[in-house]
Amino acid sequence: MLSTRRRERVLLLRPGCRCGERRGLETDDPRARAAIYAAVERRTRQTIPFIRLCEQRRVVAHVDGLEHYTIATSIAEWWNAWQWEFGRGRRQPSGKTGLAMKSRPYGVAVIQRPPAFYEREETLRRAVAAVDEAVAGGAQLIVFPETYVPGYPEWVWHIAPDRYDLHGPIFRTLRENAVDLAAGDLQPLQEAARRHGVTIACGIDELNSEFSRTTMYNTLVTIGTNGEILNRHRKLMPTNPERMVWGMGDGSGLRVVDTPSGRVGGLICWENYMPLARYALYAQGIEVYIAPTWDQGPVWLATMQHIAAEGRCWVIGCGSCLHSSDIPVAFPFRADVYQEDGWINSGDSVIVAPGGKIVAGPLHEEAGILYAECDPAEAAATRRTLDAAGHYSRPDVFELRVNRRPHRAAEFDGDGYAPAAIPLVTE
């Protein structure tokens, strides 16, 4: 427990407050306040006598007489950046500093829980609740399963392709609950990331509202600590009957992005069996490799270990647990598709350290949250002996070219002529 004297030396001011105005511990985010106390007490061993959130989205902290700043939208977001830069007592010698991409151990949470099957709003409510719980457990990177919102099209593996009478109504329900990023359908989860200052990776059934407004994609979305979408990766090749549900993605999302949790990227399910796709991520210096999946079992777990050994990176395998009882009674043709009671998918989420050692999981036939502490710096350390896209590559023998141009269904040149609205003629 922190002493009262120590508490009085930590001041949080809201936007617009003057530097000399004593407002005590004013923040709407109790986690941010607790995190700052924890930093003072356990990590940095130094006082933070003054912190303020300016109107210009700049958080200013005076630490040991020096002014440190970060562009942020909340005290919580500033806290993430501050501990990233000054964690474990490290600090910059100059008086003012920005974000210095220095890695440190942090908490990872893998959410292995079923969605509200094909109910987007309820699934998002569950996702936000899971984020709150994971943050309380110390997580800074939170990962959800493949197409968690609003759910995986598991039925395609059970219904013959020519059963249009079954496929049609189920597909319609899925499409009506799919995520349209342009329409802001993922805002509740983005707001949760911003509110807590955490990074979230979530699988979605994405509706393409730009073209056709019908085709969906199996998409992995990475949300930054400010709530903005850092990357959108559409699955390159849907597997087997999945092609009756999703379109094929392009290479525009085949990227690794910088986050406070390290350099993060990922592939979806059996994309992880595509060597060139994996290599494209290795070549970008990936430190945390996310693999949301519908797959399960010993072969998949071995794949996660292989990628960790091959890429010398952390691998976060996020499985999708689903029990027959999770399928709502109102689901179209439920009695025809799901006749047996039991586990439809056992999950098997796992966290693997660089080199291939399992540090958490597998979480088997159980809904829950898998936690582990990861240090992105371990990726670079283990690549001393094997760097698949570095000193262990042979660019003089092999070449890889990745097309990251977005594929567009049509290009419309110019604004064209838009005639005035024609009034309706009524009898």
Residue pairs with C-beta under 8 A, 6 or more apart in sequence:
2 37
2 40
2 41
6 40
6 41
6 47
7 25
7 37
9 47
9 48
9 49
10 25
10 36
10 37
10 40
10 47
10 48
10 49
10 51
11 22
11 23
11 24
11 25
11 49
11 50
11 51
12 23
12 24
12 25
12 26
12 27
12 32
12 33
12 36
12 51
12 52
12 53
12 75
13 19
13 21
13 23
13 26
13 50
13 51
13 52
13 53
14 23
14 26
14 27
14 53
15 53
15 54
15 55
16 55
17 23
17 52
19 50
19 52
25 33
27 33
27 75
29 74
29 75
29 76
29 195
29 196
31 76
31 135
31 136
31 196
32 74
32 75
32 76
32 79
32 197
33 75
35 76
35 79
35 83
36 48
36 51
36 75
36 79
39 48
39 79
39 82
39 83
40 46
40 47
40 48
43 83
43 87
43 88
43 89
44 86
44 87
44 88
44 89
45 89
46 63
46 64
46 89
47 63
47 64
48 61
48 62
48 63
49 62
49 63
50 61
50 62
51 59
51 60
51 61
51 62
51 75
51 78
52 59
52 60
53 59
53 72
53 74
53 75
53 78
54 60
57 71
57 72
57 73
58 69
58 70
58 71
58 72
59 69
59 70
59 71
59 72
59 75
59 77
59 78
59 81
60 67
60 68
60 69
61 67
61 68
61 69
61 78
61 82
62 68
63 86
63 91
66 91
66 95
66 96
67 95
67 96
68 82
68 85
68 86
68 91
68 92
68 96
68 97
69 96
69 97
69 98
70 77
70 78
70 81
70 82
70 85
70 98
70 99
71 98
72 78
72 81
72 197
72 226
73 194
73 226
73 227
74 194
74 195
74 197
76 195
76 196
76 197
77 194
77 197
77 225
77 226
78 197
79 197
80 140
80 197
80 198
80 225
80 260
81 99
81 225
81 260
83 104
84 99
84 100
84 101
84 102
84 103
84 104
84 260
85 91
85 92
85 97
85 99
85 100
85 102
86 92
87 102
87 104
88 104
90 102
92 100
101 258
103 262
103 287
103 375
103 376
103 377
104 375
104 377
105 373
105 374
105 375
106 140
106 141
106 260
106 261
106 373
106 374
106 375
107 137
107 138
107 139
107 140
107 141
107 371
107 372
107 373
107 374
108 139
108 140
108 141
108 142
108 143
108 261
108 288
108 314
108 316
108 351
108 371
108 372
108 373
108 374
109 134
109 137
109 139
109 141
109 142
109 143
109 369
109 370
109 371
110 143
110 316
110 317
110 318
110 349
110 351
110 360
110 361
110 363
110 369
110 370
110 371
111 127
111 130
111 134
111 142
111 143
111 144
111 145
111 148
111 318
111 369
112 145
112 318
112 319
112 320
112 321
112 347
112 349
112 363
112 366
112 367
112 368
112 369
112 370
113 126
113 130
113 321
113 367
113 368
113 369
114 320
114 321
114 322
114 323
114 326
114 367
115 123
115 126
115 148
115 149
115 150
115 151
116 122
116 123
116 125
116 126
116 150
116 151
116 328
117 150
117 151
117 326
117 327
117 328
117 331
118 150
118 151
118 173
118 174
118 177
118 328
118 331
119 150
119 177
119 328
120 149
120 150
120 177
120 178
120 179
120 185
123 148
123 149
123 150
123 151
124 149
124 186
124 188
124 189
125 188
127 144
127 148
127 149
127 188
127 189
127 192
127 202
128 188
128 189
128 192
130 142
130 144
130 369
131 142
131 189
131 192
131 193
131 196
131 198
131 200
132 192
132 196
133 369
134 142
134 198
134 369
134 371
135 142
135 196
135 198
137 369
137 371
138 371
139 198
139 371
140 198
140 199
140 260
140 261
141 198
141 199
141 200
141 201
141 259
141 261
141 264
141 288
141 316
141 374
142 198
142 199
142 200
142 201
143 200
143 201
143 202
143 290
143 292
143 316
143 318
144 200
144 201
144 202
144 203
144 292
144 318
145 152
145 203
145 292
145 293
145 294
145 318
145 319
145 320
146 152
146 203
146 218
146 220
146 268
146 269
146 292
146 293
146 294
146 318
146 320
147 153
147 203
147 204
147 205
147 218
147 219
147 294
148 202
148 203
148 204
148 292
148 320
149 179
149 186
149 189
149 202
149 203
149 204
149 205
150 174
150 177
150 178
150 179
150 205
151 174
151 205
152 294
152 320
152 322
153 170
153 174
153 205
153 242
153 245
154 294
154 322
154 344
154 345
155 166
155 170
155 337
156 167
156 241
156 242
156 244
156 245
157 240
157 241
158 337
158 338
159 166
159 167
159 337
161 167
161 241
161 244
166 332
166 333
166 336
166 337
167 244
169 332
169 333
170 331
170 332
170 333
170 337
171 245
173 331
173 332
174 205
174 216
174 245
175 207
175 214
175 216
177 205
178 204
178 205
178 206
178 207
178 216
179 185
179 186
179 204
179 205
179 206
179 207
179 219
180 206
180 207
180 209
181 206
181 221
181 229
181 232
182 209
182 210
183 209
186 202
186 204
186 221
186 223
186 229
189 200
189 202
189 223
190 223
190 227
190 228
190 229
191 227
192 200
193 199
193 200
193 223
193 224
193 225
193 226
193 227
194 225
194 226
194 227
197 225
198 225
199 222
199 223
199 224
199 225
199 259
199 260
199 261
199 264
200 222
200 223
201 220
201 221
201 222
201 223
201 264
201 266
201 290
201 292
201 316
202 220
202 221
202 223
203 218
203 219
203 220
203 221
203 268
203 292
203 318
204 219
204 220
204 221
205 216
205 217
205 218
205 219
205 246
206 216
206 217
206 218
206 219
206 221
206 232
206 234
207 213
207 215
207 216
208 214
208 215
208 216
208 217
208 247
210 408
211 408
211 409
211 410
212 409
215 246
215 247
216 245
216 246
216 247
217 234
217 235
217 246
217 247
217 249
218 234
218 235
218 238
218 242
218 246
218 249
218 268
218 269
219 232
219 233
219 234
219 235
219 249
219 253
220 231
220 232
220 233
220 235
220 253
220 266
220 267
220 268
220 290
220 292
221 229
221 231
221 232
221 233
222 229
222 230
222 231
222 232
222 233
222 257
222 259
222 264
222 266
223 229
223 230
224 230
224 257
224 259
225 259
225 260
230 257
230 259
231 253
231 255
231 257
231 265
232 252
232 253
233 249
233 253
233 254
233 255
233 265
233 266
233 267
233 268
234 247
234 248
234 249
234 250
234 252
234 253
235 246
235 248
235 249
235 268
235 269
235 271
236 248
236 249
236 250
236 251
236 254
236 271
236 274
236 277
237 248
237 270
237 271
237 274
238 245
238 246
238 247
238 248
239 269
239 270
250 403
250 404
250 405
250 406
250 407
251 280
251 402
251 403
251 404
251 405
252 404
252 405
252 406
252 407
254 277
254 280
254 281
254 402
254 404
255 265
255 284
255 404
256 263
256 264
256 265
256 281
256 284
256 285
256 286
257 263
257 264
257 265
261 288
261 374
261 376
262 287
262 288
262 314
262 374
262 376
262 379
263 284
263 285
263 286
263 287
263 288
263 376
264 286
264 287
264 288
264 290
265 281
265 284
265 286
265 288
265 289
265 290
266 281
266 289
266 290
266 291
266 292
266 316
267 274
267 277
267 278
267 281
267 289
267 291
268 291
268 292
268 293
269 291
269 292
269 293
269 294
269 295
270 295
271 277
272 278
272 291
272 293
272 303
272 307
273 303
276 400
278 307
278 310
278 311
279 388
279 389
279 400
280 400
280 402
281 289
281 311
282 310
282 311
282 313
282 388
282 389
283 389
283 400
286 311
286 313
286 379
287 313
287 314
287 376
287 379
287 380
288 313
288 314
288 316
288 374
288 376
289 307
289 308
289 311
289 313
289 314
289 315
289 316
290 316
290 318
291 304
291 307
291 315
291 316
291 317
291 318
292 318
292 320
293 300
293 317
293 318
293 319
293 320
294 320
294 345
295 319
296 319
296 345
296 346
296 347
296 348
297 346
297 348
300 317
300 348
301 317
301 348
301 350
301 358
301 362
304 315
304 317
304 350
304 352
305 315
305 352
305 356
305 357
305 358
306 356
307 313
307 315
307 352
308 314
308 315
308 352
308 353
308 354
308 355
308 356
308 357
309 355
309 356
310 386
310 388
311 354
311 388
312 354
312 355
312 379
312 382
312 383
312 386
312 387
312 388
313 354
313 379
314 351
314 352
314 353
314 354
314 374
314 376
314 378
314 379
315 350
315 351
315 352
316 351
317 348
317 349
317 350
317 351
317 352
317 361
318 349
319 345
319 346
319 347
319 348
319 349
319 350
319 362
319 363
320 345
320 347
321 343
321 345
321 346
321 347
321 363
321 365
321 366
321 367
322 343
322 344
322 345
323 342
323 343
323 344
324 338
324 340
324 341
324 342
324 343
324 344
325 341
326 344
327 334
327 338
327 344
328 334
331 337
331 338
338 344
343 365
346 364
346 365
347 362
347 363
347 364
347 365
347 366
347 367
348 361
348 362
348 363
348 364
349 361
349 362
349 363
349 370
350 358
350 360
350 361
350 362
350 363
350 370
351 358
351 359
351 360
351 361
351 370
351 372
351 374
352 358
352 359
353 359
353 374
353 378
354 378
354 379
354 381
354 382
354 383
355 382
359 372
360 370
360 371
360 372
361 370
363 370
383 390
386 392
387 393
